[in-house]
Amino acid sequence: MLTQVICSSLFQEPPPPPRKARAELMKDIDADYYGYRDEDDGILVPLEKEIEKKVSHFDFLWVSL
């Protein structure tokens, strides 16, 4: 009987690991996840300045209306 219990316990699947709570999942999320530091890559700021130069005359037209 004892050998049957030992053998059956060897072939049982282990229980699944416990699921993470919402707080555990959220603690690793930082500003990079939300894209708050996208300007730091050195690509976005020059592109925005170029577009702002192209569109700056539209501000004058908008104000004059």
Summary of the structure (lengths in Angstrom):
residues: 65
radius of gyration: 29.7
end to end distance: 93.4
largest distance: 94.4
contacts: 83
relative contact order: 0.06
helix: 66%
strand: 0%
